[in-house]
Amino acid sequence: MVLVMLALHTNLFNNVFWLFSWLMADPGTFSSLRDDIDKAVRGEFGNLQTFIAEASPQRLDSPAFALLNSAILEATRLATVQNGLRHAECDFQLNDSGGTIPVRRGEYVMLYPRAAQHHEASYPDSHKFVLDRFVQSPYQGELTPTAGKPYFAFGGGKHHCKGKFLAMFEIKVLTILYLSLFDVTPAALECRSSEWKPPQTSAHSIGTIHSTDDVFVRLRPRSTL
């Protein structure tokens, strides 16, 4: 059971790691999201204590948390790494940037969705973390901002992740609690520059990108809402 729980949450923890890394790299973005979360918690729950007691997937899938929802979708867009293998059951032509590739029955096609999630035509400045990239007006639900765009962080088609809504809920709760309870800043071991940058990504990554180094942070208690 321990191994099952670890496997279920490894990618989730990595996504949270990168979400906070990208937020800490841009203090303005960090403050914008924290202020928006403070406002949303007050508006939807009154205070943090009530949030802890009454938070649910339905209540957090609210327009009040649209910016947080966008932050999570953006982090997962940037952090997820998948490969897909499909077996052709008939001959067909695979469209490819204005051309076609013939695929014969019985052949295998290896897919790399990450490339689509970093395509400039779909996501301008695709290599950057853009906090409000997935903000909808009006808000229509957690995953609807990705409709019509190449977004495969939770798979796709009949292979869609069965736990996607649980994962979204868990990341929302973790982010709300951390940003509500603490001021979070990177604790650089060597102060070489006033600008802090996230760690380099490892070339050996599965599921989500891994970092080459740990990130140490300073946690300072905030006054609770």
C-alpha positions as semicolon CSV with decimal commas, in nm:
position;residue;x (nm);y (nm);z (nm)
1;M;0,000;0,000;0,000
2;V;0,286;0,238;0,081
3;L;0,440;0,177;-0,262
4;V;0,103;0,233;-0,431
5;M;0,052;0,565;-0,250
6;L;0,408;0,673;-0,334
7;A;0,355;0,591;-0,702
8;L;0,025;0,778;-0,708
9;H;0,174;1,096;-0,564
10;T;0,526;1,114;-0,710
11;N;0,421;1,317;-1,013
12;L;0,195;1,532;-0,796
13;F;0,481;1,623;-0,562
14;N;0,706;1,705;-0,859
15;N;0,440;1,934;-1,007
16;V;0,406;2,118;-0,676
17;F;0,785;2,149;-0,658
18;W;0,802;2,315;-1,000
19;L;0,497;2,532;-0,938
20;F;0,663;2,685;-0,632
21;S;1,002;2,706;-0,805
22;W;0,857;2,911;-1,090
23;L;0,658;3,127;-0,850
24;M;0,963;3,202;-0,635
25;A;1,161;3,296;-0,946
26;D;0,919;3,586;-1,006
27;P;0,825;3,770;-0,683
28;G;0,559;3,973;-0,864
29;T;0,385;3,661;-0,991
30;F;0,418;3,501;-0,648
31;S;0,254;3,802;-0,478
32;S;-0,025;3,819;-0,738
33;L;-0,123;3,457;-0,682
34;R;-0,099;3,480;-0,304
35;D;-0,313;3,797;-0,293
36;D;-0,569;3,633;-0,522
37;I;-0,581;3,324;-0,300
38;D;-0,623;3,536;0,013
39;K;-0,916;3,713;-0,150
40;A;-1,071;3,389;-0,273
41;V;-1,045;3,216;0,066
42;R;-1,206;3,513;0,240
43;G;-1,481;3,538;-0,020
44;E;-1,564;3,167;-0,041
45;F;-1,496;3,048;0,314
46;G;-1,457;3,351;0,539
47;N;-1,125;3,241;0,688
48;L;-0,857;2,976;0,661
49;Q;-0,995;2,766;0,944
50;T;-1,328;2,728;0,767
51;F;-1,144;2,645;0,444
52;I;-0,959;2,361;0,618
53;A;-1,285;2,223;0,754
54;E;-1,504;2,264;0,445
55;A;-1,282;2,255;0,134
56;S;-1,405;2,018;-0,137
57;P;-1,332;1,967;-0,508
58;Q;-1,663;2,131;-0,596
59;R;-1,603;2,442;-0,384
60;L;-1,249;2,489;-0,514
61;D;-1,372;2,456;-0,874
62;S;-1,503;2,809;-0,845
63;P;-1,439;3,126;-1,050
64;A;-1,283;3,272;-0,734
65;F;-0,990;3,029;-0,777
66;A;-0,951;3,077;-1,153
67;L;-0,599;3,222;-1,123
68;L;-0,486;2,932;-0,902
69;N;-0,640;2,690;-1,150
70;S;-0,448;2,859;-1,431
71;A;-0,122;2,840;-1,233
72;I;-0,164;2,465;-1,187
73;L;-0,248;2,403;-1,554
74;E;0,055;2,608;-1,656
75;A;0,286;2,425;-1,417
76;T;0,165;2,085;-1,537
77;R;0,197;2,196;-1,900
78;L;0,562;2,278;-1,843
79;A;0,651;1,995;-1,605
80;T;0,493;1,682;-1,750
81;V;0,693;1,441;-1,966
82;Q;0,514;1,155;-2,139
83;N;0,564;0,916;-2,422
84;G;0,283;0,733;-2,594
85;L;0,299;0,423;-2,809
86;R;0,010;0,345;-3,046
87;H;-0,047;0,045;-3,273
88;A;-0,193;0,122;-3,616
89;E;-0,499;-0,093;-3,688
90;C;-0,529;0,033;-4,047
91;D;-0,335;0,232;-4,306
92;F;-0,365;0,608;-4,268
93;Q;-0,191;0,939;-4,333
94;L;-0,058;1,121;-4,028
95;N;-0,070;1,500;-4,066
96;D;0,258;1,670;-3,984
97;S;0,306;2,049;-4,020
98;G;0,139;2,076;-4,358
99;G;0,263;1,742;-4,486
100;T;0,165;1,382;-4,422
101;I;0,345;1,068;-4,307
102;P;0,214;0,733;-4,429
103;V;0,151;0,486;-4,149
104;R;0,084;0,123;-4,238
105;R;-0,134;-0,123;-4,055
106;G;0,066;-0,305;-3,790
107;E;0,324;-0,031;-3,745
108;Y;0,382;0,147;-3,416
109;V;0,380;0,523;-3,369
110;M;0,574;0,679;-3,083
111;L;0,417;1,001;-2,956
112;Y;0,586;1,281;-2,762
113;P;0,308;1,515;-2,639
114;R;0,552;1,745;-2,458
115;A;0,662;1,892;-2,790
116;A;0,302;1,998;-2,865
117;Q;0,272;2,156;-2,520
118;H;0,573;2,374;-2,602
119;H;0,469;2,475;-2,954
120;E;0,487;2,851;-3,001
121;A;0,180;2,860;-3,227
122;S;-0,036;2,730;-2,943
123;Y;0,151;2,878;-2,647
124;P;0,342;3,202;-2,715
125;D;0,657;3,220;-2,501
126;S;0,596;2,852;-2,442
127;H;0,913;2,805;-2,238
128;K;0,798;3,061;-1,980
129;F;0,568;3,018;-1,681
130;V;0,276;3,255;-1,750
131;L;0,049;3,274;-1,446
132;D;-0,275;3,375;-1,622
133;R;-0,227;3,178;-1,945
134;F;-0,532;2,961;-1,873
135;V;-0,762;3,217;-1,711
136;Q;-1,107;3,195;-1,869
137;S;-1,377;3,459;-1,885
138;P;-1,626;3,342;-1,786
139;Y;-1,481;3,058;-1,585
140;Q;-1,623;2,722;-1,696
141;G;-1,438;2,460;-1,494
142;E;-1,095;2,323;-1,410
143;L;-0,985;2,165;-1,738
144;T;-1,202;2,356;-1,989
145;P;-0,934;2,626;-2,052
146;T;-0,727;2,358;-2,226
147;A;-1,002;2,273;-2,478
148;G;-0,879;2,302;-2,836
149;K;-0,515;2,330;-2,726
150;P;-0,248;2,060;-2,716
151;Y;-0,254;1,984;-2,344
152;F;-0,173;1,628;-2,237
153;A;-0,058;1,664;-1,877
154;F;-0,334;1,421;-1,776
155;G;-0,320;1,211;-2,091
156;G;-0,594;1,215;-2,349
157;G;-0,876;1,019;-2,512
158;K;-0,950;0,682;-2,353
159;H;-0,615;0,704;-2,175
160;H;-0,711;1,015;-1,977
161;C;-0,586;1,007;-1,616
162;K;-0,863;0,874;-1,390
163;G;-0,733;1,074;-1,096
164;K;-0,699;1,412;-1,267
165;F;-0,962;1,589;-1,057
166;L;-0,822;1,445;-0,733
167;A;-0,475;1,563;-0,838
168;M;-0,605;1,913;-0,916
169;F;-0,781;1,927;-0,578
170;E;-0,473;1,812;-0,386
171;I;-0,246;2,064;-0,557
172;K;-0,496;2,343;-0,489
173;V;-0,520;2,254;-0,120
174;L;-0,141;2,230;-0,079
175;T;-0,084;2,561;-0,257
176;I;-0,355;2,744;-0,063
177;L;-0,224;2,616;0,271
178;Y;0,141;2,699;0,200
179;L;0,072;3,047;0,064
180;S;-0,180;3,126;0,338
181;L;0,034;3,006;0,629
182;F;0,384;3,102;0,520
183;D;0,596;3,354;0,340
184;V;0,804;3,127;0,118
185;T;1,138;3,247;-0,017
186;P;1,434;3,056;-0,162
187;A;1,726;3,014;0,077
188;A;2,021;3,019;-0,161
189;L;2,328;2,851;-0,019
190;E;2,556;3,091;-0,209
191;C;2,435;3,445;-0,273
192;R;2,590;3,492;-0,615
193;S;2,309;3,706;-0,750
194;S;2,003;3,895;-0,631
195;E;1,799;3,707;-0,891
196;W;1,705;3,354;-0,790
197;K;1,649;3,099;-1,065
198;P;1,487;2,754;-1,052
199;P;1,722;2,455;-1,069
200;Q;1,822;2,295;-1,396
201;T;1,607;2,010;-1,522
202;S;1,752;1,662;-1,533
203;A;1,789;1,481;-1,865
204;H;1,669;1,167;-1,687
205;S;1,301;1,232;-1,618
206;I;0,989;1,018;-1,630
207;G;0,632;1,141;-1,585
208;T;0,744;1,488;-1,481
209;I;1,072;1,671;-1,522
210;H;1,313;1,617;-1,235
211;S;1,555;1,875;-1,099
212;T;1,930;1,841;-1,080
213;D;1,935;2,000;-0,733
214;D;1,718;2,036;-0,427
215;V;1,563;2,373;-0,345
216;F;1,591;2,501;0,010
217;V;1,337;2,757;0,124
218;R;1,275;2,980;0,422
219;L;0,929;2,959;0,577
220;R;0,811;3,253;0,783
221;P;0,468;3,224;0,947
222;R;0,201;3,463;0,823
223;S;-0,094;3,575;1,030
224;T;-0,379;3,336;0,947
225;L;-0,684;3,470;0,765
